[in-house]
């Protein structure tokens, strides 16, 4: 299942709605999605949303749609 994760880049600052970003991740369930993001990034997770088939089809139309892998998350954390 594909999940959309809303997050802030860092946990060091107070969250600002204007700075909220999102990523898409494939996981078996919501707790697994949260665990993958928490273990492989320093992001402050705001919300994780399971995408229905219709929502996924809509999101796939966007230019920024890309399902990230665990390896990509880990590599971004090292940067």
C-alpha angles and dihedrals in degrees: 000000000000118000128193111218119201112202149158118236095239140023091214097080132054110264118260119195090222090061096050113125132182140215135184123231135180113227139149094244143349097270090053091049090052092047093050093051095043094049096045104038141037091228124137102231114218102175141350117207128189109225118227118217091263093046091048091051089052094048091048089062090065120096092230096054112125129141106227123216128223089251091055091050092049092048091050090051091056092055 
